[in-house]
Amino acid sequence: MNTPERSTHMREPVPDHEQKRVALSYLNEAWAEARMDGVDGDCLAQACLFTALAEFVSTYGEEAAATFTEGLAGRIRNGEFSVDLPRQ
């Protein structure tokens, strides 16, 4: 596992970009484990999207989450989410 160990010690606040990097590392590891266990990639993607959108709604509210998602189609078409991910 390449993710930092959890600690109960107080730490300095971690910059946002670093938290995102660590979070992505955790998600990539969980994704790989689920794929090795036979979970379909499409099912994983849908579950991740549901979980992410539910988090946005609980944090910012339905209207703010809806406004955020309105811009996703353009971002997808512009290639912001087109990355080469290893397929298992």
C-alpha positions in Angstrom: 0.0 0.0 0.0 1.4 3.4 -1.0 -0.8 5.5 1.1 0.3 7.3 4.2 -0.4 5.5 7.5 -3.2 6.9 9.7 -2.1 8.6 12.9 -3.9 10.0 15.8 -1.3 12.7 16.3 -2.2 16.3 15.5 -0.5 17.4 12.2 -0.1 20.6 10.3 -3.0 21.3 7.9 -2.3 19.5 4.6 -2.6 21.6 1.4 -5.7 20.9 -0.7 -3.6 19.6 -3.7 -1.8 17.2 -1.4 -5.1 15.9 0.1 -6.4 15.4 -3.4 -3.3 13.4 -4.3 -3.6 11.2 -1.2 -7.4 10.7 -1.8 -6.8 9.7 -5.4 -4.2 7.2 -4.2 -6.7 5.6 -1.8 -9.4 5.5 -4.5 -7.0 4.0 -7.1 -6.0 1.3 -4.6 -9.6 0.5 -3.7 -10.6 0.5 -7.4 -7.8 -2.0 -8.2 -8.8 -4.3 -5.4 -12.4 -4.3 -6.4 -11.4 -5.1 -10.0 -9.3 -8.0 -8.8 -12.3 -9.2 -6.9 -14.3 -9.2 -10.1 -16.3 -6.0 -9.7 -17.2 -4.5 -13.2 -15.6 -1.2 -14.0 -18.9 0.4 -15.0 -20.5 -0.6 -11.7 -17.6 0.9 -9.9 -17.8 4.1 -11.9 -21.5 4.4 -11.2 -21.1 3.7 -7.4 -18.2 6.3 -7.3 -20.3 8.9 -9.1 -23.3 8.3 -6.8 -21.1 8.5 -3.7 -19.3 11.7 -4.9 -22.5 13.4 -5.8 -24.1 12.4 -2.5 -21.1 14.0 -0.7 -21.5 17.2 -2.7 -25.2 17.4 -1.9 -24.6 16.8 1.8 -21.8 19.3 1.9 -23.1 22.1 -0.3 -26.8 21.4 -0.9 -28.7 20.2 -3.9 -28.7 23.4 -5.8 -25.0 24.0 -5.6 -24.3 20.3 -6.5 -26.7 20.6 -9.5 -24.9 23.8 -10.6 -21.5 22.1 -10.4 -22.7 19.1 -12.4 -24.1 21.4 -15.2 -20.5 22.2 -16.2 -19.3 18.6 -16.4 -20.5 17.9 -19.9 -18.3 20.6 -21.3 -15.4 19.5 -19.2 -15.8 15.9 -20.4 -15.9 17.0 -24.0 -12.8 19.2 -23.5 -10.9 16.1 -22.4 -10.4 17.0 -18.8 -11.2 13.4 -17.7 -9.5 11.6 -20.6 -6.5 10.0 -18.9 -4.8 6.7 -19.5 -5.7 4.5 -16.6 -4.3 1.0 -16.3 -7.0 -1.6 -17.1 -7.0 -4.7 -14.9 
